Every structure is written in structure tokens, then in C-alpha cells.
């Protein structure tokens, strides 16, 4: 077998659309064709070839939702090694201006939720963690955009 330094390792990307005005997130619930409800997830998929993770997220959203995302509206959240997938997992969110009625194939469900509503949804532990981290990134960006700088707390007075 020939070794090639330029071989790209597979990776997984996922994320959500974020409607800034209503502060809602678009999540996906797969239709498992059985009568029990499935867990909610973030749209995602596998990176292809030499594609960078952001481009992969952009492509996957287009393939799943038929929505063209501008690169400037896509924000990275974080990445980590996902033991379940046995690969690097990149998480993104994309700011959108409208809450279009988007459809998924296979009768899957799409729905908009506030972060408070998300806490009551059936989610995997990893998806829950990804959404919590994403919410913190979004809140930090909002504070930065507004010019609000947190005042340092003094723990010990001398």
C-alpha cells in the first residue's frame, strides 16, 4: 500500500441555522418509521475529499435544506474528536434573516426552538453539549458586537 502525505482524514460537520431576531435554532428530527419519536439532532454529514469543514457545512445545508448559505454568515463553534463517530467533529451555526418553511426528505421534521425550549427536547448528550457550547459562543459574540465588556469581579480584597 502506498502512503500519500496529502490524504485527507475524514471528518463530520454539524450545526444549525440561527434566527437572530427571534433567537431560535432550527433542529432536525429524523423519521424512523416506527411509532416512537426519535431524538432531535443538528443537520450534519461527512466532509468530502479536500473540502474544508466550513464548505462541508455549507454544502450539507444546501443538500438537506436547499438553502444557499453565504460564507460570511457561517460561524465556527468548536471541534473535537467524537468517539462515537471515530472522527473529528466540527460544529457550526449560520445566522439567517428569515425563518423559511424548509422541508427535509423522507418526511423528517424540522422545527425552530428557543434555547429554553431545547432544554426540554429529547437530545443525545453530545448534541446537548454541542448546543450549550454554541449558545455560549453566540452570547459571547452578541456581547462583543454590542461593545459590552464584562466587569472583572474582585474575589479578594486586600
TIRO-99419 format. One record per residue: residue in three letters; x, y, z of N, C-alpha, C in turn; residue number from 1. Coordinates in steps of 0.001 Angstrom, whole numbers, plus 500000, padded with zeros to 6 digits. Example, Ala and Ser with C-alpha at 12.3 -4.5 7.8 and 13.67 -1.06 7.14 Angstrom:
residues 2
['ala'; [513190; 494310; 507800]; [512300; 495500; 507800]; [513200; 496700; 507800]; 1]
['ser'; [512850; 497750; 507080]; [513670; 498940; 507140]; [512900; 500030; 507870]; 2]
This chain:
residues 158
['unk'; [500846; 498819; 500000]; [500000; 500000; 500000]; [500889; 501241; 500000]; 1]
['unk'; [500565; 502173; 499173]; [501350; 503392; 499015]; [500853; 504459; 499990]; 2]
['unk'; [501772; 505107; 500700]; [501413; 506160; 501632]; [501456; 507500; 500915]; 3]
['unk'; [500439; 508308; 501073]; [500375; 509627; 500454]; [500181; 510660; 501551]; 4]
['unk'; [501125; 511595; 501687]; [501046; 512616; 502736]; [499813; 513494; 502586]; 5]
['unk'; [499282; 513607; 501385]; [498176; 514525; 501129]; [496801; 513882; 501323]; 6]
['unk'; [496782; 512662; 501840]; [495497; 512023; 502091]; [494805; 512786; 503223]; 7]
['unk'; [493557; 513146; 502993]; [492801; 513901; 503998]; [491993; 512941; 504857]; 8]
['unk'; [492038; 513173; 506156]; [491291; 512334; 507075]; [489820; 512709; 507015]; 9]
['unk'; [488950; 511724; 507127]; [487520; 512035; 507118]; [487136; 512828; 508366]; 10]
['unk'; [486074; 513600; 508252]; [485572; 514365; 509388]; [484071; 514503; 509248]; 11]
['unk'; [483428; 514931; 510325]; [481985; 515111; 510356]; [481704; 516561; 510733]; 12]
['unk'; [480686; 517143; 510114]; [480275; 518505; 510475]; [478789; 518498; 510811]; 13]
['unk'; [478421; 519354; 511735]; [477004; 519547; 512035]; [476830; 520968; 512543]; 14]
['unk'; [475601; 521355; 512647]; [475309; 522693; 513136]; [473847; 523023; 512918]; 15]
['unk'; [473541; 524283; 513086]; [472147; 524691; 512956]; [472052; 526084; 512361]; 16]
['unk'; [470851; 526395; 511898]; [470541; 527750; 511469]; [470075; 528504; 512699]; 17]
['unk'; [470464; 529775; 512795]; [470126; 530595; 513948]; [469460; 531868; 513466]; 18]
['unk'; [468210; 532078; 513876]; [467464; 533281; 513521]; [467689; 534306; 514624]; 19]
['unk'; [468489; 535310; 514307]; [468949; 536268; 515313]; [467801; 537031; 515971]; 20]
['unk'; [466845; 537521; 515180]; [465775; 538354; 515736]; [464945; 537613; 516781]; 21]
['unk'; [464635; 536338; 516517]; [463824; 535565; 517470]; [464685; 534699; 518393]; 22]
['unk'; [465980; 534651; 518119]; [466930; 533828; 518870]; [466483; 532367; 518911]; 23]
['unk'; [466125; 531855; 517723]; [465690; 530467; 517618]; [466633; 529671; 516728]; 24]
['unk'; [466653; 528379; 516987]; [467540; 527430; 516333]; [466704; 526420; 515559]; 25]
['unk'; [467163; 526065; 514356]; [466469; 525048; 513562]; [467101; 523691; 513832]; 26]
['unk'; [466276; 522754; 514314]; [466740; 521394; 514575]; [465969; 520400; 513720]; 27]
['unk'; [466503; 519197; 513666]; [466009; 518146; 512778]; [465649; 516918; 513613]; 28]
['unk'; [464502; 516318; 513294]; [464099; 515069; 513942]; [463876; 514022; 512850]; 29]
['unk'; [464764; 513032; 512764]; [464619; 512011; 511725]; [463334; 511204; 511889]; 30]
['unk'; [462755; 510811; 510765]; [461585; 509943; 510762]; [462092; 508509; 510720]; 31]
['unk'; [461910; 507778; 511802]; [462419; 506411; 511882]; [461385; 505376; 511448]; 32]
['unk'; [460222; 505816; 510986]; [459158; 504936; 510514]; [458689; 503926; 511553]; 33]
['unk'; [458875; 504247; 512805]; [458237; 503461; 513851]; [457445; 504461; 514685]; 34]
['unk'; [456635; 503998; 515538]; [455722; 504897; 516232]; [456341; 505652; 517394]; 35]
['unk'; [457602; 505406; 517685]; [458231; 506133; 518784]; [458968; 507348; 518241]; 36]
['unk'; [458861; 508487; 518926]; [459555; 509685; 518454]; [461064; 509519; 518601]; 37]
['unk'; [461786; 510058; 517640]; [463248; 509977; 517701]; [463806; 511228; 518371]; 38]
['unk'; [465093; 511209; 518643]; [465729; 512366; 519263]; [465935; 513468; 518219]; 39]
['unk'; [466047; 514685; 518695]; [466325; 515828; 517835]; [467833; 515925; 517628]; 40]
['unk'; [468225; 516356; 516447]; [469633; 516476; 516101]; [469872; 517790; 515371]; 41]
['unk'; [471142; 518054; 515129]; [471517; 519169; 514269]; [471789; 518591; 512886]; 42]
['unk'; [471390; 519291; 511810]; [471729; 518788; 510481]; [473236; 518602; 510362]; 43]
['unk'; [473652; 517529; 509711]; [475080; 517278; 509580]; [475378; 516209; 508564]; 44]
['unk'; [476671; 515995; 508345]; [477108; 514989; 507405]; [478627; 514916; 507354]; 45]
['unk'; [479121; 514089; 506459]; [480548; 513813; 506338]; [481195; 514755; 505329]; 46]
['unk'; [482398; 515225; 505663]; [483184; 516031; 504735]; [483657; 515179; 503574]; 47]
['unk'; [483797; 515797; 502414]; [484191; 515079; 501201]; [485543; 515575; 500713]; 48]
['unk'; [486454; 514633; 500452]; [487739; 514944; 499824]; [488514; 516026; 500541]; 49]
['unk'; [488946; 517011; 499769]; [489770; 518097; 500299]; [488937; 519285; 500789]; 50]
['unk'; [487649; 519104; 500875]; [486739; 520149; 501319]; [487091; 520579; 502746]; 51]
['unk'; [487066; 521906; 503005]; [487288; 522318; 504392]; [485959; 522206; 505141]; 52]
['unk'; [486015; 522124; 506473]; [484795; 521887; 507252]; [483685; 522917; 507006]; 53]
['unk'; [484047; 524202; 506875]; [483017; 525220; 506651]; [482316; 524990; 505314]; 54]
['unk'; [483072; 524669; 504285]; [482487; 524370; 502968]; [481600; 523133; 503051]; 55]
['unk'; [482024; 522153; 503841]; [481210; 520948; 504023]; [479868; 521305; 504652]; 56]
['unk'; [479896; 522137; 505701]; [478652; 522556; 506349]; [477760; 523285; 505348]; 57]
['unk'; [478347; 524170; 504570]; [477617; 524922; 503554]; [476962; 523966; 502545]; 58]
['unk'; [477711; 522979; 502077]; [477205; 522002; 501102]; [476097; 521157; 501710]; 59]
['unk'; [476300; 520692; 502932]; [475320; 519817; 503580]; [474000; 520544; 503797]; 60]
['unk'; [474054; 521793; 504233]; [472810; 522567; 504413]; [472100; 522732; 503079]; 61]
['unk'; [472876; 522962; 502019]; [472246; 523082; 500694]; [471614; 521751; 500275]; 62]
['unk'; [472332; 520647; 500472]; [471800; 519340; 500078]; [470568; 518951; 500891]; 63]
['unk'; [470597; 519223; 502194]; [469484; 518817; 503055]; [468287; 519755; 502976]; 64]
['unk'; [468567; 521069; 502900]; [467501; 522056; 503035]; [467264; 522886; 501770]; 65]
['unk'; [468164; 522761; 500785]; [468038; 523571; 499574]; [468325; 525042; 499818]; 66]
['unk'; [469114; 525338; 500840]; [469384; 526717; 501239]; [470852; 527050; 500974]; 67]
['unk'; [471076; 528102; 500189]; [472435; 528577; 499931]; [472851; 529493; 501081]; 68]
['unk'; [473914; 529137; 501776]; [474441; 529966; 502858]; [475672; 530709; 502376]; 69]
['unk'; [475720; 531984; 502666]; [476914; 532772; 502388]; [477978; 532400; 503422]; 70]
['unk'; [479240; 532364; 502988]; [480317; 532035; 503925]; [480370; 533012; 505097]; 71]
['unk'; [480002; 534266; 504853]; [480104; 535267; 505919]; [479057; 535084; 507020]; 72]
['unk'; [478034; 534253; 506774]; [477025; 534037; 507821]; [477258; 532740; 508592]; 73]
['unk'; [478335; 532006; 508261]; [478647; 530742; 508930]; [479740; 530979; 509968]; 74]
['unk'; [479483; 530537; 511193]; [480411; 530763; 512298]; [480832; 529436; 512925]; 75]
['unk'; [482128; 529254; 513134]; [482572; 528032; 513816]; [482268; 528117; 515310]; 76]
['unk'; [481943; 526999; 515901]; [481724; 526933; 517341]; [482932; 526263; 517996]; 77]
['unk'; [483165; 525012; 517656]; [484333; 524287; 518155]; [484462; 522975; 517405]; 78]
['unk'; [485538; 522258; 517667]; [485702; 520926; 517109]; [486302; 520024; 518182]; 79]
['unk'; [486084; 518720; 518025]; [486557; 517747; 519000]; [486578; 516373; 518339]; 80]
['unk'; [487270; 515443; 518974]; [487252; 514072; 518488]; [486014; 513392; 519049]; 81]
['unk'; [485150; 512907; 518157]; [483916; 512241; 518560]; [484165; 510738; 518589]; 82]
['unk'; [484152; 510156; 519781]; [484416; 508724; 519933]; [483382; 507868; 519208]; 83]
['unk'; [482126; 508281; 519252]; [481067; 507505; 518613]; [481278; 507428; 517107]; 84]
['unk'; [481641; 508563; 516496]; [481868; 508609; 515050]; [483293; 508216; 514674]; 85]
['unk'; [484169; 508165; 515661]; [485584; 507863; 515463]; [486241; 508821; 514469]; 86]
['unk'; [485919; 510097; 514601]; [486479; 511111; 513712]; [486378; 512493; 514361]; 87]
['unk'; [487004; 513470; 513753]; [486891; 514856; 514208]; [485502; 515369; 513837]; 88]
['unk'; [484869; 516071; 514756]; [483524; 516627; 514562]; [483625; 518147; 514694]; 89]
['unk'; [483231; 518859; 513641]; [483225; 520323; 513625]; [481792; 520797; 513781]; 90]
['unk'; [481582; 521787; 514645]; [480244; 522323; 514890]; [480207; 523778; 514442]; 91]
['unk'; [479140; 524136; 513703]; [478944; 525483; 513170]; [477521; 525953; 513466]; 92]
['unk'; [477324; 527257; 513343]; [475967; 527792; 513244]; [475982; 528835; 512138]; 93]
['unk'; [474822; 529051; 511555]; [474705; 530031; 510480]; [473559; 530976; 510806]; 94]
['unk'; [473854; 532274; 510801]; [472812; 533267; 511040]; [471966; 533403; 509778]; 95]
['unk'; [470646; 533372; 509968]; [469717; 533566; 508856]; [468764; 534700; 509212]; 96]
['unk'; [468285; 535401; 508181]; [467402; 536549; 508404]; [465932; 536166; 508413]; 97]
['unk'; [465596; 535068; 507755]; [464195; 534653; 507696]; [464056; 533213; 508168]; 98]
['unk'; [462876; 532930; 508671]; [462572; 531572; 509121]; [461715; 530903; 508046]; 99]
['unk'; [462363; 530563; 506951]; [461662; 529950; 505829]; [461061; 528614; 506226]; 100]
['unk'; [460016; 528241; 505510]; [459459; 526908; 505686]; [460328; 525950; 504889]; 101]
['unk'; [461238; 525306; 505562]; [462167; 524398; 504918]; [461656; 522973; 505066]; 102]
['unk'; [461946; 522154; 504081]; [461495; 520768; 504105]; [462686; 519833; 504042]; 103]
['unk'; [462545; 518705; 504702]; [463573; 517664; 504666]; [463025; 516480; 503881]; 104]
['unk'; [463917; 515711; 503263]; [463458; 514489; 502597]; [463003; 513448; 503613]; 105]
['unk'; [462311; 512441; 503139]; [461910; 511286; 503961]; [460962; 511646; 505099]; 106]
['unk'; [460221; 512724; 504954]; [459255; 513123; 505979]; [459889; 513394; 507331]; 107]
['unk'; [461159; 513737; 507349]; [461794; 514146; 508594]; [461183; 515469; 509027]; 108]
['unk'; [461318; 515795; 510300]; [460724; 517008; 510846]; [461801; 518058; 511081]; 109]
['unk'; [461490; 519291; 510722]; [462317; 520452; 511042]; [461477; 521387; 511886]; 110]
['unk'; [462097; 521977; 512903]; [461346; 522915; 513722]; [462294; 523916; 514370]; 111]
['unk'; [461758; 525132; 514598]; [462508; 526203; 515248]; [462226; 526180; 516741]; 112]
['unk'; [463297; 526315; 517546]; [463172; 526292; 519000]; [464034; 527386; 519614]; 113]
['unk'; [463559; 527917; 520747]; [464411; 528795; 521546]; [465367; 527898; 522334]; 114]
['unk'; [466436; 528478; 522868]; [467360; 527685; 523673]; [466655; 527116; 524907]; 115]
['unk'; [465712; 527868; 525451]; [464970; 527386; 526623]; [464130; 526157; 526254]; 116]
['unk'; [463480; 526196; 525088]; [462679; 525056; 524643]; [463552; 523821; 524382]; 117]
['unk'; [464756; 524059; 523896]; [465654; 522951; 523555]; [465986; 522116; 524784]; 118]
['unk'; [466037; 522746; 525951]; [466377; 522001; 527168]; [465355; 520915; 527496]; 119]
['unk'; [464157; 521023; 526932]; [463097; 520054; 527210]; [462957; 518997; 526114]; 120]
['unk'; [463782; 519084; 525058]; [463696; 518143; 523943]; [464510; 516881; 524200]; 121]
['unk'; [464087; 515768; 523594]; [464936; 514576; 523662]; [466142; 514763; 522730]; 122]
['unk'; [467332; 514851; 523324]; [468585; 515042; 522595]; [469610; 514053; 523106]; 123]
['unk'; [470567; 513691; 522264]; [471695; 512904; 522776]; [472514; 513810; 523685]; 124]
['unk'; [473296; 513223; 524563]; [474136; 514028; 525460]; [475123; 514882; 524670]; 125]
['unk'; [475660; 514329; 523581]; [476630; 515078; 522789]; [475967; 516248; 522067]; 126]
['unk'; [474784; 516040; 521511]; [474069; 517132; 520838]; [473731; 518220; 521847]; 127]
['unk'; [473308; 517817; 523039]; [473007; 518777; 524098]; [474246; 519618; 524411]; 128]
['unk'; [475403; 518967; 524538]; [476655; 519670; 524809]; [477004; 520620; 523654]; 129]
['unk'; [476853; 520155; 522421]; [477160; 520992; 521256]; [476278; 522237; 521222]; 130]
['unk'; [475013; 522087; 521577]; [474093; 523228; 521575]; [474415; 524188; 522721]; 131]
['unk'; [474756; 523667; 523894]; [475125; 524530; 525025]; [476362; 525355; 524681]; 132]
['unk'; [477372; 524717; 524123]; [478584; 525446; 523736]; [478251; 526472; 522655]; 133]
['unk'; [477427; 526093; 521696]; [477026; 527017; 520629]; [476308; 528230; 521201]; 134]
['unk'; [475411; 528008; 522144]; [474691; 529114; 522767]; [475662; 530071; 523450]; 135]
['unk'; [476657; 529538; 524132]; [477651; 530395; 524799]; [478470; 531196; 523786]; 136]
['unk'; [478809; 530568; 522671]; [479552; 531277; 521617]; [478698; 532403; 521037]; 137]
['unk'; [477420; 532118; 520796]; [476500; 533132; 520256]; [476352; 534287; 521246]; 138]
['unk'; [476188; 533985; 522528]; [476040; 535033; 523541]; [477314; 535867; 523667]; 139]
['unk'; [478473; 535229; 523609]; [479740; 535963; 523673]; [479887; 536884; 522462]; 140]
['unk'; [479487; 536395; 521290]; [479564; 537213; 520081]; [478606; 538398; 520180]; 141]
['unk'; [477422; 538187; 520728]; [476451; 539271; 520886]; [476993; 540340; 521835]; 142]
['unk'; [477622; 539915; 522933]; [478221; 540887; 523859]; [479334; 541661; 523170]; 143]
['unk'; [480148; 540967; 522412]; [481250; 541611; 521696]; [480724; 542610; 520666]; 144]
['unk'; [479686; 542209; 519927]; [479098; 543092; 518909]; [478476; 544333; 519524]; 145]
['unk'; [477939; 544204; 520745]; [477282; 545339; 521397]; [478264; 546237; 522137]; 146]
['unk'; [479503; 545790; 522251]; [480506; 546578; 522953]; [480478; 546401; 524455]; 147]
['unk'; [479676; 545477; 524935]; [479597; 545225; 526373]; [480798; 544389; 526791]; 148]
['unk'; [481533; 544913; 527730]; [482681; 544188; 528268]; [482369; 543877; 529718]; 149]
['unk'; [482390; 542603; 530096]; [482077; 542281; 531492]; [483095; 542893; 532450]; 150]
['unk'; [482592; 543392; 533553]; [483442; 543960; 534589]; [484085; 542821; 535356]; 151]
['unk'; [485402; 542862; 535521]; [486048; 541792; 536274]; [485557; 541812; 537724]; 152]
['unk'; [485328; 540631; 538276]; [484904; 540525; 539667]; [486128; 540440; 540560]; 153]
['unk'; [486083; 541152; 541649]; [487161; 541099; 542623]; [486776; 540029; 543634]; 154]
['unk'; [487598; 539034; 543733]; [487303; 537934; 544642]; [487866; 538222; 546029]; 155]
['unk'; [489093; 538716; 546070]; [489744; 539007; 547345]; [490111; 540470; 547394]; 156]
['unk'; [489750; 541109; 548462]; [490172; 542493; 548668]; [491330; 542472; 549652]; 157]
['unk'; [492336; 543291; 549378]; [493489; 543338; 550291]; [493437; 544560; 551152]; 158]
